Amino acid sequence: MFKKFIATGAILALSAGFACGADVEIEKYEIDTPLKYNVSYNGKYADSLPEGFPIGIGSGMTYIGMAKDGARMFYAIGDRGPNADSPKVLINGKKNPSKVFPAPNFTPTYGALALKDGKITLLSAIEIKDFKGRKISGRPLPPGTVGSTGEVPLSDSYEILSYDKEGMDTEGIAIDRKDGNLWICDEYGPFIAKMDANTGRILKKYSPGDGLPTIIGKRQLNRGMEGVAVTPSNLVLGAVQSICDVDGNVSASKAPFTRLVLLDPETGKTKMFAYPIDVDAYKKCKDAKIGDLHAISDTEFLIVEQGKGKDGLRNIIYLIDIGEATDLSGKKTAGGNELEMVSGSDELENIGIKMVTKTEIISLREHGWKPSKAEGLALLPDMRTIAVCSDNDFGFGSVTVNPVEDKNGKDVKKATKYVIDDGKLTYDGSEVQTSFELQATGEKGGFWMIKLPKTIDQY
C-alpha cells in the first residue's frame, strides 16, 4: 500500500505529486511480506491464526543501493520473534518475570527489501546462525549468563521452555565498509556481532566485558543495543536503547544520557559517548529510548529518539556529532560512582563531561507517524532522503479474557499482574479463570521515504 503526501510544517495534504517548495516530501508505504515467509504456528490458538504469524522484519534497516531494475534496496532485520507479555512464574517461592514464545524455535531473520513501483516488498529471508552454523533462537539466555534478562520462556500453554545460550533479540543492521558483511546488534546482552551477509553465520560476537565495555551490561532489561552504524572508516557505533540501570533503582534516575559505544574492529578498542536525551520531555529519564542509527561521517550520525513523553508518544530524528564529546571510558562522578548516578546535566558538565551535540531534523509524529516506534533508519546517497521503518510485531497481540477485578473494582488486564503457581493461573494468591488469548491484528510494518528541503550537511 502506498500513499504520497506533501508535508508543510505539521499539515499533510494528499497529492498526486510533489509540490515545489514544500518543507518535507513524504512517501508512505506498508511493508509487504509474502505468505511464504510467515512464521509457522501450531500452538494453542492455531485455529484463529491458520496462516501463522506474518514475519516481522522492520526492527533495523540499512540502505544497500539501486538494483538494475531501478528498485531501491535495503537490508532489514527482525527481532527475537513472536512473543507476548505473560504472568510471573512462581519458582522456589520467587516470582520470576516471563515471556510467552508461541513459536519458540523461530530464528531471528534478516532479508532484502525492494522499493519499486509504489510498493516495498520483502524479497528474501535469511536465518541467523551461531559460529558453527547452527540456527539461533530468540529465547532468553540462561540465568546467570551475560545477557540474561531473568525472564522464564513459556509456551502459549505456559509450559516452561528451554533457554538458549546463543539467543539474540536482534535490533540493528549495518554494512561493513571493507568486506560487505553485516554488523548486527541485540537487546539481550547487549551484543554486537559481525555476520556473513550471504549465510547469516555469526563471525565474531562482542559482549559486555568481552570486547564491549562492562558497564553496558547494566542496561535496562530488554533495552540493550537498539541501533548500529558503520562509519566511512569502518568504525562501528552502537546505541544502548535507554539509560543504564546501575543501582537497581532506574525509575528514580536523573541520568540525562544513554551510552553510545564506538568499536574499532581492527584494534578491538572502544570509546563511549553520552547521547543527551530530551530530559524535560519525559516523566522519567528511563522512559527515553533510541530507535536506530545511521552513519553520515566518522563523527556525524542520524539517530531516532522516542518513547512515551509527558504529552504522548515521541519519534524524533536528530543529527548528532560525537566529534567533541568526552570519551566516558573510565569516567566516574566526583564521588567515584557511575556517571548514571549524577543529578543531571549540570553535574556532568561540572566534572568535565561533554555530551554529544544534537540538532532536530524532523518529528515523525507531527507528520502523521502512527506506529509507537520507529526502528529502522537509513540515509540515501542524495543526502536528503531518509528512510524510516517500523516492524509489525508479527501481526498479533494478546487479549485478556475474563479479567479479575482489583480491590478498586477495575479490571486487571495486564498479564504481568498475574502469577503462574504450579501450572495454575492466580491473582492475589487465588486461582482465576482469566486467560490471555493470541489474536491476529493485521498490522503491517510501516515504511516512509522522507525528502528533506536541504541536504543533511546543511543542518
C-alpha positions as CSV (number, residue, x, y, z in Angstrom):
1,M,0.0,0.0,0.0
2,F,1.4,3.4,-0.9
3,K,0.3,6.9,-0.1
4,K,2.1,10.0,-1.2
5,F,2.0,13.2,0.9
6,I,3.4,16.7,0.9
7,A,4.1,17.9,4.3
8,T,4.5,21.6,5.2
9,G,5.0,22.1,8.9
10,A,2.6,19.8,10.6
11,I,0.0,19.9,7.8
12,L,-0.4,16.9,5.4
13,A,-2.2,17.1,2.1
14,L,-2.9,14.2,-0.2
15,S,-1.3,14.8,-3.6
16,A,-0.6,13.1,-6.8
17,G,2.9,14.6,-7.0
18,F,5.5,16.6,-5.1
19,A,4.8,20.3,-4.6
20,C,7.7,22.7,-5.3
21,G,8.9,24.4,-2.2
22,A,7.3,22.1,0.3
23,D,9.2,21.8,3.6
24,V,9.2,18.0,3.6
25,E,8.0,15.4,1.0
26,I,6.9,12.1,2.4
27,E,6.0,8.8,0.7
28,K,4.2,6.4,3.0
29,Y,4.1,2.6,2.5
30,E,3.3,-0.6,4.3
31,I,5.9,-3.4,4.1
32,D,4.6,-6.4,2.1
33,T,5.8,-9.7,3.4
34,P,4.7,-12.6,1.2
35,L,3.0,-15.6,2.9
36,K,5.9,-17.9,2.1
37,Y,7.9,-16.0,4.8
38,N,5.2,-16.4,7.5
39,V,6.3,-18.0,10.8
40,S,4.5,-21.4,11.2
41,Y,2.4,-21.9,14.2
42,N,0.7,-24.9,15.7
43,G,0.1,-23.8,19.2
44,K,-3.0,-23.4,21.4
45,Y,-4.6,-20.7,19.2
46,A,-3.7,-22.1,15.8
47,D,-7.3,-22.2,14.7
48,S,-7.5,-18.4,14.9
49,L,-4.1,-18.0,13.3
50,P,-4.2,-20.5,10.4
51,E,-1.5,-18.9,8.4
52,G,0.8,-18.5,11.3
53,F,2.5,-15.1,12.0
54,P,3.5,-12.6,9.3
55,I,7.2,-12.2,9.7
56,G,8.4,-9.1,11.5
57,I,11.3,-7.5,9.6
58,G,11.4,-3.8,10.5
59,S,13.5,-3.7,13.7
60,G,16.5,-2.3,11.9
61,M,17.4,-1.2,8.4
62,T,20.2,-0.1,6.2
63,Y,20.4,1.0,2.6
64,I,22.1,-1.2,0.0
65,G,21.8,0.6,-3.3
66,M,19.9,0.6,-6.5
67,A,19.2,-2.7,-8.4
68,K,19.5,-3.0,-12.2
69,D,15.7,-2.7,-12.5
70,G,15.7,0.6,-10.6
71,A,14.5,-0.8,-7.3
72,R,15.9,0.8,-4.2
73,M,17.3,-2.0,-2.0
74,F,17.5,-2.2,1.8
75,Y,18.6,-4.8,4.3
76,A,16.1,-5.1,7.2
77,I,16.2,-7.3,10.3
78,G,13.6,-8.6,12.7
79,D,13.7,-9.2,16.4
80,R,13.6,-12.2,18.7
81,G,10.3,-13.4,17.1
82,P,6.7,-13.7,18.1
83,N,6.4,-13.0,21.9
84,A,3.9,-11.7,24.3
85,D,3.8,-10.5,27.9
86,S,2.8,-13.2,30.4
87,P,2.3,-13.8,34.1
88,K,5.1,-14.1,36.5
89,V,6.1,-17.7,37.3
90,L,6.5,-18.8,40.9
91,I,9.7,-20.9,41.3
92,N,11.0,-21.8,44.7
93,G,8.9,-19.1,46.3
94,K,10.2,-16.4,44.0
95,K,8.0,-14.6,41.3
96,N,10.0,-14.5,38.1
97,P,9.2,-12.4,35.0
98,S,8.3,-14.5,32.0
99,K,7.6,-14.1,28.3
100,V,5.4,-16.3,26.0
101,F,7.1,-17.6,22.8
102,P,4.3,-19.1,20.7
103,A,6.8,-20.1,18.0
104,P,9.7,-21.0,20.3
105,N,12.0,-22.3,17.6
106,F,11.8,-19.2,15.5
107,T,15.2,-17.9,14.3
108,P,15.9,-14.2,14.1
109,T,15.9,-13.3,10.5
110,Y,17.1,-10.6,8.1
111,G,16.4,-10.0,4.4
112,A,16.3,-7.6,1.5
113,L,13.5,-5.1,0.9
114,A,12.9,-3.7,-2.6
115,L,11.1,-0.4,-3.1
116,K,9.7,-0.1,-6.6
117,D,6.5,0.9,-8.4
118,G,4.9,2.2,-5.3
119,K,5.4,-0.9,-3.3
120,I,8.0,-2.2,-0.8
121,T,8.4,-5.9,-0.6
122,L,10.5,-8.4,1.3
123,L,12.4,-10.4,-1.3
124,S,14.5,-12.8,0.9
125,A,14.7,-14.1,4.4
126,I,18.0,-15.5,5.9
127,E,18.1,-17.0,9.3
128,I,20.9,-16.1,11.7
129,K,23.3,-18.9,12.8
130,D,25.9,-19.2,15.5
131,F,29.7,-19.7,14.9
132,K,29.1,-23.3,14.0
133,G,26.3,-22.6,11.6
134,R,23.5,-23.7,13.9
135,K,20.3,-21.7,13.9
136,I,19.9,-19.5,16.9
137,S,16.6,-18.7,18.5
138,G,15.1,-15.6,20.2
139,R,14.6,-17.3,23.5
140,P,16.3,-15.7,26.5
141,L,19.8,-16.7,27.7
142,P,20.2,-18.9,30.8
143,P,20.1,-17.2,34.2
144,G,23.5,-16.0,35.4
145,T,25.0,-15.6,31.9
146,V,26.0,-12.4,30.3
147,G,22.9,-11.0,28.6
148,S,20.3,-12.9,30.7
149,T,17.1,-10.9,31.4
150,G,15.9,-13.3,34.1
151,E,12.8,-14.0,32.0
152,V,11.3,-17.5,32.0
153,P,10.5,-18.6,28.4
154,L,7.0,-20.1,28.2
155,S,4.9,-21.8,25.5
156,D,1.4,-20.4,24.9
157,S,0.2,-23.1,27.2
158,Y,2.5,-21.8,29.9
159,E,4.9,-24.7,29.8
160,I,8.5,-23.7,30.7
161,L,10.7,-23.8,27.6
162,S,14.5,-24.2,27.4
163,Y,16.8,-21.2,27.4
164,D,19.2,-20.6,24.5
165,K,22.8,-19.7,25.3
166,E,23.1,-18.3,21.8
167,G,19.7,-16.5,21.9
168,M,19.6,-13.0,20.5
169,D,17.0,-10.2,20.3
170,T,18.3,-8.6,17.1
171,E,17.6,-4.9,16.6
172,G,20.1,-3.2,14.2
173,I,21.9,-3.9,11.0
174,A,24.7,-2.2,9.0
175,I,27.1,-3.0,6.2
176,D,30.8,-3.4,6.8
177,R,32.6,-0.9,4.5
178,K,35.5,-3.2,3.7
179,D,34.2,-6.7,3.1
180,G,30.4,-6.2,2.6
181,N,29.5,-8.4,5.5
182,L,27.0,-7.2,8.1
183,W,27.1,-5.9,11.6
184,I,24.1,-6.5,13.9
185,C,23.2,-5.7,17.5
186,D,20.8,-7.0,20.1
187,E,18.9,-6.0,23.2
188,Y,19.7,-9.0,25.4
189,G,23.5,-8.7,26.0
190,P,23.7,-6.2,24.7
191,F,25.7,-7.8,21.9
192,I,27.3,-6.5,18.7
193,A,28.2,-9.2,16.1
194,K,29.7,-9.4,12.7
195,M,27.8,-11.7,10.4
196,D,28.3,-13.3,7.0
197,A,26.0,-11.4,4.7
198,N,25.2,-14.4,2.5
199,T,24.6,-17.1,5.1
200,G,23.7,-15.3,8.3
201,R,26.5,-17.1,10.2
202,I,28.0,-15.0,13.0
203,L,31.7,-14.5,12.5
204,K,32.5,-12.6,15.7
205,K,30.5,-11.6,18.7
206,Y,31.2,-8.8,21.2
207,S,29.6,-8.7,24.6
208,P,29.9,-6.6,27.9
209,G,33.3,-7.5,29.4
210,D,34.4,-9.3,26.3
211,G,35.0,-6.7,23.6
212,L,32.5,-4.2,24.9
213,P,32.6,-2.0,28.0
214,T,31.3,-3.9,31.1
215,I,29.1,-1.0,32.1
216,I,26.6,-1.5,29.3
217,G,25.7,-4.9,30.8
218,K,23.8,-2.7,33.2
219,R,21.3,-1.9,30.5
220,Q,17.6,-2.0,31.5
221,L,16.1,-5.4,30.8
222,N,15.3,-5.8,27.1
223,R,16.7,-2.3,26.4
224,G,20.2,-3.3,25.2
225,M,21.8,-2.2,21.9
226,E,19.0,-0.8,19.8
227,G,20.9,0.6,16.8
228,V,24.2,0.0,15.0
229,A,26.0,2.0,12.3
230,V,29.3,1.7,10.4
231,T,31.3,4.8,9.6
232,P,33.3,5.5,6.4
233,S,36.5,4.5,8.2
234,N,34.8,1.2,9.2
235,L,34.3,2.0,12.9
236,V,31.1,0.5,14.5
237,L,28.8,2.7,16.6
238,G,26.2,1.0,18.8
239,A,23.5,2.8,20.8
240,V,22.2,1.5,24.2
241,Q,18.4,2.0,24.0
242,S,17.9,3.7,27.3
243,I,19.8,4.9,30.3
244,C,21.6,2.2,32.2
245,D,20.3,0.8,35.5
246,V,23.5,0.9,37.6
247,D,21.9,0.6,41.0
248,G,18.6,-1.2,40.5
249,N,16.6,1.9,41.0
250,V,16.4,3.3,37.5
251,S,12.9,4.7,38.0
252,A,14.5,7.4,40.2
253,S,17.5,8.0,38.0
254,K,18.2,11.6,36.8
255,A,20.8,10.4,34.3
256,P,20.4,12.8,31.3
257,F,22.1,10.4,28.8
258,T,22.3,7.0,27.3
259,R,25.5,5.5,26.1
260,L,26.9,5.2,22.6
261,V,29.7,2.7,22.1
262,L,32.3,3.1,19.3
263,L,34.2,-0.1,18.4
264,D,37.3,-0.3,16.2
265,P,37.2,-3.8,14.9
266,E,40.8,-3.7,13.8
267,T,42.2,-3.0,17.2
268,G,39.4,-4.0,19.5
269,K,39.5,-0.7,21.2
270,T,36.3,1.1,22.3
271,K,35.1,4.5,23.3
272,M,31.9,5.6,24.9
273,F,29.9,8.8,24.5
274,A,26.9,10.4,26.2
275,Y,23.9,11.0,24.0
276,P,21.8,13.7,25.7
277,I,18.1,12.6,26.0
278,D,15.3,15.2,26.0
279,V,15.0,15.0,29.7
280,D,12.2,17.6,30.1
281,A,10.0,15.7,27.6
282,Y,9.6,12.6,29.8
283,K,8.1,11.9,33.2
284,K,11.2,9.8,34.0
285,C,14.6,9.7,32.4
286,K,14.3,5.9,32.0
287,D,11.4,6.4,29.5
288,A,13.6,7.8,26.7
289,K,14.5,5.2,24.0
290,I,16.8,5.1,21.0
291,G,15.3,3.6,17.8
292,D,18.2,3.3,15.3
293,L,21.4,4.9,14.0
294,H,22.8,5.8,10.6
295,A,26.4,7.0,10.0
296,I,27.0,10.1,7.8
297,S,30.7,10.6,8.5
298,D,33.2,9.4,11.1
299,T,31.6,11.7,13.7
300,E,28.1,12.5,12.4
301,F,25.1,10.2,12.6
302,L,21.3,10.2,12.4
303,I,19.5,8.8,15.4
304,V,15.9,8.2,16.4
305,E,14.9,9.2,19.9
306,Q,11.5,8.1,21.0
307,G,9.3,6.9,23.9
308,K,6.2,7.9,25.9
309,G,6.6,11.5,26.8
310,K,4.6,13.8,29.1
311,D,2.5,14.8,26.1
312,G,2.2,11.5,24.4
313,L,4.4,9.3,22.1
314,R,7.5,10.9,20.6
315,N,9.5,9.8,17.5
316,I,12.2,12.4,16.5
317,I,15.1,12.1,14.2
318,Y,18.2,14.0,15.2
319,L,21.6,14.7,13.6
320,I,24.3,14.1,16.2
321,D,28.0,14.8,16.3
322,I,30.4,12.8,18.6
323,G,33.5,14.8,17.5
324,E,33.9,16.9,20.6
325,A,32.2,14.6,23.0
326,T,34.2,13.2,26.0
327,D,35.2,9.5,26.0
328,L,33.3,8.1,29.0
329,S,35.7,5.2,29.4
330,G,36.9,5.0,33.0
331,K,35.0,8.2,33.9
332,K,33.2,8.4,37.3
333,T,31.4,11.0,39.3
334,A,33.4,13.1,41.8
335,G,32.3,10.6,44.4
336,G,33.5,7.6,42.5
337,N,30.1,6.4,41.2
338,E,29.0,5.5,37.7
339,L,28.0,8.5,35.7
340,E,24.4,7.5,35.7
341,M,24.3,8.5,39.3
342,V,24.6,12.2,38.6
343,S,21.8,14.6,39.5
344,G,21.6,16.0,35.9
345,S,23.5,17.5,33.0
346,D,24.9,20.3,35.2
347,E,26.8,17.8,37.3
348,L,28.2,16.1,34.2
349,E,29.4,19.5,32.9
350,N,31.0,20.3,36.3
351,I,33.1,17.1,36.2
352,G,34.2,17.9,32.6
353,I,32.0,15.6,30.6
354,K,30.9,16.9,27.2
355,M,27.9,15.2,25.8
356,V,27.2,14.6,22.1
357,T,25.7,17.6,20.2
358,K,22.3,17.2,18.5
359,T,20.1,19.0,16.1
360,E,16.5,18.1,15.4
361,I,15.7,17.1,11.8
362,I,12.1,16.0,11.9
363,S,9.4,14.9,14.4
364,L,7.7,12.0,12.7
365,R,4.5,12.2,14.7
366,E,3.9,15.7,13.6
367,H,3.7,14.3,10.1
368,G,1.3,11.5,10.9
369,W,3.6,8.6,12.0
370,K,1.3,6.1,13.7
371,P,3.4,3.2,15.0
372,S,4.6,3.5,18.6
373,K,8.2,3.1,17.4
374,A,10.5,3.9,14.5
375,E,13.0,1.1,14.5
376,G,14.9,1.3,11.2
377,L,16.7,4.3,9.8
378,A,18.8,5.0,6.6
379,L,20.0,8.0,4.6
380,L,20.1,7.6,0.8
381,P,23.1,8.8,-1.3
382,D,21.3,12.1,-2.2
383,M,21.9,13.1,1.4
384,R,18.3,14.4,1.5
385,T,16.2,11.3,1.6
386,I,15.7,9.5,4.9
387,A,14.1,6.0,5.0
388,V,12.3,5.0,8.2
389,C,10.5,1.8,9.1
390,S,8.7,0.0,11.9
391,D,8.0,-3.7,12.5
392,N,4.6,-5.3,12.7
393,D,5.1,-7.2,16.0
394,F,4.5,-10.4,13.9
395,G,0.9,-9.3,13.3
396,F,-0.6,-10.5,16.6
397,G,-1.4,-9.4,20.1
398,S,-2.6,-10.8,23.4
399,V,-6.1,-10.2,24.6
400,T,-7.2,-10.6,28.2
401,V,-10.3,-12.7,28.6
402,N,-12.3,-12.8,31.9
403,P,-10.0,-10.4,33.8
404,V,-10.4,-10.3,37.6
405,E,-11.1,-7.1,39.4
406,D,-8.7,-5.4,41.7
407,K,-9.6,-4.0,45.1
408,N,-10.9,-0.9,43.4
409,G,-13.2,-2.8,41.1
410,K,-11.1,-2.2,38.0
411,D,-10.4,-5.0,35.5
412,V,-6.8,-6.3,35.8
413,K,-5.8,-6.7,32.1
414,K,-2.0,-6.8,32.3
415,A,-0.7,-10.3,32.2
416,T,2.2,-9.4,34.3
417,K,-0.1,-8.8,37.3
418,Y,-0.9,-12.5,37.5
419,V,1.2,-15.4,38.7
420,I,1.5,-19.0,37.5
421,D,1.7,-21.2,40.5
422,D,2.3,-24.9,39.9
423,G,0.7,-24.6,36.5
424,K,-2.4,-22.7,37.7
425,L,-3.1,-19.0,36.9
426,T,-3.6,-17.0,40.1
427,Y,-4.2,-13.4,41.2
428,D,-3.5,-12.3,44.7
429,G,-3.0,-15.9,45.7
430,S,-6.3,-17.3,44.4
431,E,-6.8,-19.3,41.2
432,V,-8.6,-17.4,38.4
433,Q,-10.3,-18.2,35.1
434,T,-8.6,-15.4,33.3
435,S,-6.8,-16.2,30.0
436,F,-4.6,-14.3,27.6
437,E,-5.5,-15.3,24.0
438,L,-3.4,-14.6,20.9
439,Q,-5.3,-12.8,18.2
440,A,-4.3,-11.6,14.8
441,T,-4.0,-7.8,14.4
442,G,-3.4,-7.5,10.7
443,E,-0.7,-4.9,11.5
444,K,1.9,-4.3,8.8
445,G,5.3,-2.7,9.2
446,G,5.4,1.0,8.2
447,F,7.9,2.5,5.8
448,W,8.5,6.1,5.0
449,M,10.7,7.9,2.5
450,I,11.2,11.4,3.7
451,K,12.8,14.0,1.4
452,L,14.2,16.9,3.3
453,P,14.2,20.5,1.9
454,K,18.0,20.5,2.0
455,T,20.9,18.1,2.3
456,I,21.8,16.8,5.7
457,D,25.1,18.7,5.8
458,Q,23.1,22.0,5.7
459,Y,21.5,21.4,9.1
